[in-house]
Each structure stands twice: as C-alpha cells, then as structure tokens.
Amino acid sequence: MATKRKTKVPSANTPVKAVKEKAPIKSKKSAETTSKLRIRVRAYEHKILDASVKQIMDTALRYDAKVEGPVPLPTEIKKYTVNRASFVYKDAREQFEMRIHKRLVDIINPEGRVIEALTNLSLPSGVSIDVKML
C-alpha cells in the first residue's frame, strides 16, 4: 500500500524567504587598477628610523593619501668575529654586530603631488629608502 506524502502549501499569511543575490565575482583586473607605492626604510638606529617614518607618513597624510603601516620588518643582524691577537692567542676573540632596522610603509593610490612631496623630503643621514611602484 502506497502512502501519500502531504506537502505543505504556503498560505497567504506565511512569509516568503527572500532570495539572496550572489555577489559579483571580483576579477583580477579590478585588483590591478589599485596602484601602490611601497616604501622600505632602513637604518642602523631605530629612533632615527621611527622619526623618518613618521615624517613620511605625515607628508602622505597631509595630501589625503591612504597609508598602511609602518610595518616593522625583522631586524637584520650582521655578526663579525675578530681575533684579538695576530698569531698565538686564537681563543682571544672579539665579536661585533651591526643591527639594521627596517620598516615598510604602503601608500595606496598615490597622486602626483604626494609623490612629488615625498621626493622633496629631506631625511637624516644614515636612513636609506627603497621606493617601488606595485
């Protein structure tokens, strides 16, 4: 004997669920339209480095640019071991190290006047800057 299933028929009072529209798929072309100016700042002293990064960020924010960062990158440590004596005393050694501190700042969709202001910026000696357009 076959049994019939009863299906529920919606009445006029029952709410109907809204159909969600799918979000449009973002293509890679839309991501490429955003340009990014990546500034990598390096220095031996972290106080001078932080002051320089603050100066860069203030200049970018003055022209209403969107800034991401500063992102602290790992400190690069170069170690050198030197013999104290020239010939006999091999166990007597000195160790020296140089610490290179790094920061990363991204400026999203920079305008021409932002780039011009950053090129005219004077930073203290001992600070090196790498600028890339992504």
PASEBA-1860 file (N, C-alpha, C; in nm, 3 decimals):
! residues 134
1> MATKRKTK> 0.083/-0.115/0.000/0.000/0.000/0.000/0.089/0.124/0.000 ~ 0.069/0.209/-0.091/0.150/0.329/-0.106/0.088/0.440/-0.023 ~ 0.175/0.510/0.052/0.125/0.622/0.132/0.158/0.751/0.061 ~ 0.069/0.842/0.072/0.091/0.973/0.010/0.152/1.068/0.111 ~ 0.249/1.142/0.065/0.309/1.244/0.150/0.230/1.372/0.135 ~ 0.212/1.437/0.246/0.143/1.564/0.241/0.247/1.675/0.227 ~ 0.232/1.756/0.131/0.322/1.869/0.113/0.255/1.992/0.171 ~ 0.336/2.073/0.234/0.284/2.192/0.298/0.270/2.302/0.193
9> VPSANTPV> 0.155/2.352/0.177/0.128/2.458/0.083/0.130/2.589/0.159 ~ 0.212/2.687/0.117/0.216/2.812/0.191/0.085/2.888/0.179 ~ 0.042/2.939/0.291/-0.080/3.020/0.287/-0.042/3.165/0.263 ~ -0.139/3.249/0.256/-0.114/3.391/0.228/-0.047/3.460/0.345 ~ -0.056/3.406/0.466/0.000/3.470/0.584/0.145/3.430/0.611 ~ 0.192/3.323/0.554/0.329/3.279/0.581/0.428/3.363/0.502 ~ 0.538/3.406/0.569/0.635/3.490/0.499/0.716/3.407/0.399 ~ 0.749/3.470/0.292/0.829/3.405/0.188/0.973/3.451/0.205
17> KAVKEKAP> 1.066/3.357/0.204/1.207/3.391/0.220/1.256/3.463/0.095 ~ 1.331/3.568/0.120/1.386/3.645/0.008/1.503/3.569/-0.052 ~ 1.511/3.574/-0.179/1.620/3.507/-0.250/1.741/3.599/-0.246 ~ 1.851/3.546/-0.194/1.973/3.626/-0.187/2.039/3.628/-0.323 ~ 2.077/3.749/-0.362/2.150/3.761/-0.487/2.297/3.734/-0.460 ~ 2.359/3.666/-0.552/2.501/3.637/-0.536/2.582/3.762/-0.566 ~ 2.686/3.781/-0.485/2.774/3.895/-0.507/2.852/3.873/-0.635 ~ 2.877/3.979/-0.709/2.955/3.962/-0.832/3.097/3.918/-0.799
25> IKSKKSAE> 3.149/3.833/-0.881/3.285/3.781/-0.861/3.385/3.888/-0.902 ~ 3.476/3.915/-0.810/3.577/4.017/-0.840/3.684/3.955/-0.929 ~ 3.713/4.023/-1.034/3.815/3.973/-1.125/3.950/4.031/-1.087 ~ 4.053/3.974/-1.143/4.188/4.021/-1.114/4.213/4.159/-1.173 ~ 4.137/4.196/-1.275/4.157/4.326/-1.337/4.123/4.439/-1.241 ~ 4.021/4.419/-1.156/3.984/4.524/-1.062/4.092/4.542/-0.957 ~ 4.162/4.434/-0.921/4.269/4.444/-0.823/4.391/4.516/-0.881 ~ 4.410/4.503/-1.012/4.526/4.566/-1.074/4.510/4.716/-1.089
33> TTSKLRIR> 4.388/4.766/-1.084/4.367/4.908/-1.103/4.416/4.988/-0.983 ~ 4.424/4.925/-0.865/4.476/4.996/-0.749/4.628/4.990/-0.753 ~ 4.690/5.106/-0.757/4.835/5.111/-0.755/4.881/5.135/-0.612 ~ 5.001/5.093/-0.586/5.052/5.100/-0.450/5.197/5.147/-0.456 ~ 5.231/5.239/-0.370/5.368/5.287/-0.358/5.425/5.224/-0.233 ~ 5.521/5.135/-0.247/5.579/5.064/-0.133/5.713/5.129/-0.097 ~ 5.721/5.180/0.025/5.842/5.247/0.073/5.904/5.160/0.181 ~ 6.029/5.123/0.159/6.102/5.041/0.255/6.216/5.126/0.311
41> VRAYEHKI> 6.214/5.146/0.442/6.309/5.236/0.507/6.401/5.152/0.595 ~ 6.533/5.179/0.587/6.633/5.104/0.663/6.727/5.201/0.733 ~ 6.767/5.165/0.856/6.862/5.248/0.930/6.926/5.163/1.040 ~ 7.041/5.212/1.090/7.110/5.143/1.199/7.049/5.177/1.334 ~ 6.995/5.297/1.350/6.937/5.339/1.477/6.785/5.344/1.463 ~ 6.716/5.281/1.556/6.571/5.271/1.544/6.500/5.403/1.574 ~ 6.560/5.489/1.655/6.495/5.617/1.686/6.493/5.708/1.563 ~ 6.603/5.713/1.491/6.609/5.792/1.368/6.515/5.733/1.263
49> LDASVKQI> 6.508/5.601/1.260/6.421/5.533/1.165/6.274/5.565/1.192 ~ 6.233/5.560/1.318/6.094/5.589/1.352/6.059/5.736/1.324 ~ 6.153/5.825/1.348/6.129/5.967/1.318/6.114/5.989/1.167 ~ 6.194/5.919/1.088/6.186/5.932/0.942/6.053/5.877/0.889 ~ 6.010/5.763/0.944/5.884/5.703/0.901/5.767/5.794/0.938 ~ 5.774/5.855/1.055/5.669/5.948/1.096/5.664/6.069/1.002 ~ 5.779/6.115/0.960/5.785/6.228/0.867/5.725/6.189/0.732 ~ 5.752/6.068/0.684/5.696/6.019/0.557/5.544/6.007/0.568
57> MDTALRYD> 5.496/5.953/0.679/5.352/5.935/0.697/5.280/6.069/0.709 ~ 5.341/6.164/0.780/5.280/6.297/0.793/5.269/6.366/0.657 ~ 5.371/6.350/0.575/5.369/6.410/0.441/5.260/6.347/0.356 ~ 5.246/6.214/0.363/5.144/6.146/0.283/5.003/6.181/0.332 ~ 4.985/6.188/0.463/4.853/6.219/0.518/4.813/6.365/0.495 ~ 4.912/6.452/0.480/4.884/6.592/0.452/4.812/6.609/0.319 ~ 4.841/6.518/0.224/4.778/6.523/0.093/4.665/6.421/0.081 ~ 4.610/6.378/0.192/4.494/6.288/0.199/4.517/6.156/0.125
65> AKVEGPVP> 4.633/6.099/0.141/4.661/5.968/0.083/4.634/5.860/0.187 ~ 4.591/5.745/0.142/4.565/5.633/0.233/4.697/5.562/0.258 ~ 4.732/5.548/0.387/4.861/5.492/0.425/4.839/5.365/0.506 ~ 4.915/5.261/0.474/4.917/5.139/0.553/5.055/5.124/0.614 ~ 5.060/5.106/0.742/5.188/5.086/0.807/5.210/5.188/0.914 ~ 5.327/5.200/0.967/5.450/5.129/0.931/5.451/4.987/0.985 ~ 5.497/4.895/0.904/5.508/4.756/0.942/5.654/4.729/0.978 ~ 5.682/4.689/1.102/5.821/4.657/1.137/5.863/4.523/1.078
73> LPTEIKKY> 5.969/4.525/1.001/6.023/4.403/0.943/6.131/4.348/1.036 ~ 6.168/4.222/1.021/6.271/4.165/1.110/6.403/4.240/1.100 ~ 6.466/4.258/1.215/6.594/4.328/1.220/6.703/4.237/1.165 ~ 6.779/4.289/1.072/6.890/4.213/1.012/7.013/4.232/1.100 ~ 7.072/4.123/1.144/7.189/4.129/1.233/7.309/4.068/1.161 ~ 7.413/4.149/1.144/7.537/4.101/1.084/7.640/4.089/1.195 ~ 7.695/3.968/1.216/7.792/3.945/1.323/7.929/3.919/1.263 ~ 8.029/3.979/1.328/8.168/3.964/1.285/8.252/3.919/1.404
81> TVNRASFV> 8.335/3.818/1.384/8.426/3.771/1.487/8.568/3.800/1.442 ~ 8.646/3.863/1.534/8.781/3.907/1.500/8.877/3.855/1.607 ~ 8.993/3.805/1.562/9.097/3.765/1.658/9.157/3.889/1.723 ~ 9.177/3.883/1.856/9.239/3.997/1.925/9.389/4.000/1.898 ~ 9.450/3.884/1.902/9.595/3.877/1.878/9.616/3.832/1.734 ~ 9.733/3.862/1.683/9.759/3.833/1.542/9.807/3.690/1.518 ~ 9.867/3.626/1.620/9.931/3.499/1.588/9.897/3.387/1.685 ~ 9.930/3.402/1.811/9.928/3.289/1.903/9.792/3.267/1.969
89> YKDAREQF> 9.728/3.370/2.017/9.612/3.356/2.105/9.482/3.345/2.025 ~ 9.455/3.222/1.980/9.337/3.201/1.898/9.208/3.208/1.980 ~ 9.216/3.176/2.109/9.096/3.177/2.193/9.052/3.317/2.230 ~ 9.139/3.414/2.215/9.102/3.552/2.249/9.040/3.617/2.125 ~ 8.908/3.631/2.128/8.838/3.687/2.013/8.739/3.793/2.058 ~ 8.709/3.882/1.967/8.606/3.983/1.991/8.495/3.963/1.889 ~ 8.371/3.989/1.933/8.258/3.979/1.842/8.189/4.114/1.831 ~ 8.160/4.150/1.707/8.091/4.276/1.679/7.965/4.243/1.600
97> EMRIHKRL> 7.865/4.330/1.613/7.744/4.311/1.534/7.689/4.444/1.488 ~ 7.624/4.439/1.373/7.555/4.556/1.319/7.409/4.518/1.306 ~ 7.321/4.601/1.361/7.177/4.577/1.352/7.117/4.676/1.252 ~ 7.045/4.622/1.156/6.979/4.705/1.056/6.828/4.692/1.078 ~ 6.767/4.801/1.123/6.623/4.803/1.150/6.551/4.843/1.022 ~ 6.432/4.784/1.000/6.359/4.808/0.876/6.212/4.835/0.906 ~ 6.152/4.921/0.824/6.008/4.949/0.831/5.953/4.951/0.689 ~ 5.825/4.917/0.677/5.758/4.913/0.548/5.633/5.000/0.554
105> VDIINPEG> 5.618/5.091/0.458/5.503/5.180/0.451/5.444/5.169/0.310 ~ 5.312/5.146/0.302/5.243/5.140/0.174/5.152/5.260/0.160 ~ 5.158/5.325/0.046/5.066/5.435/0.014/4.981/5.387/-0.102 ~ 4.849/5.382/-0.080/4.758/5.325/-0.179/4.704/5.437/-0.267 ~ 4.707/5.414/-0.397/4.663/5.510/-0.500/4.724/5.649/-0.480 ~ 4.856/5.660/-0.486/4.918/5.791/-0.464/4.893/5.884/-0.582 ~ 4.871/6.009/-0.552/4.856/6.111/-0.656/4.993/6.168/-0.688 ~ 4.998/6.247/-0.792/5.126/6.306/-0.835/5.185/6.399/-0.732
113> RVIEALTN> 5.100/6.475/-0.666/5.153/6.571/-0.567/5.206/6.500/-0.443 ~ 5.154/6.381/-0.411/5.207/6.303/-0.298/5.346/6.253/-0.332 ~ 5.362/6.201/-0.453/5.493/6.151/-0.495/5.594/6.264/-0.502 ~ 5.551/6.378/-0.551/5.641/6.494/-0.560/5.683/6.541/-0.420 ~ 5.590/6.543/-0.326/5.622/6.584/-0.189/5.718/6.486/-0.122 ~ 5.702/6.357/-0.152/5.791/6.257/-0.092/5.931/6.264/-0.152 ~ 5.943/6.300/-0.280/6.076/6.310/-0.339/6.151/6.433/-0.288 ~ 6.077/6.538/-0.250/6.141/6.658/-0.198/6.168/6.651/-0.048
121> LSLPSGVS> 6.136/6.539/0.014/6.151/6.523/0.158/6.298/6.504/0.193 ~ 6.346/6.577/0.294/6.485/6.559/0.336/6.486/6.478/0.465 ~ 6.554/6.366/0.462/6.562/6.276/0.577/6.702/6.278/0.634 ~ 6.719/6.241/0.761/6.852/6.242/0.823/6.947/6.142/0.757 ~ 7.076/6.168/0.775/7.176/6.077/0.717/7.171/5.945/0.793 ~ 7.205/5.838/0.725/7.201/5.706/0.786/7.071/5.634/0.759 ~ 6.977/5.699/0.690/6.849/5.637/0.656/6.847/5.613/0.507 ~ 6.825/5.489/0.467/6.815/5.458/0.324/6.671/5.419/0.290
129> IDVKML> 6.629/5.457/0.171/6.490/5.438/0.130/6.487/5.366/-0.004 ~ 6.401/5.264/-0.014/6.373/5.196/-0.140/6.227/5.221/-0.172 ~ 6.198/5.272/-0.291/6.060/5.301/-0.331/6.027/5.215/-0.452 ~ 5.915/5.142/-0.445/5.869/5.059/-0.555/5.725/5.093/-0.586 ~ 5.692/5.090/-0.713/5.554/5.109/-0.755/5.496/4.972/-0.788 ~ 5.394/4.930/-0.716/5.334/4.799/-0.738/5.201/4.812/-0.808
END
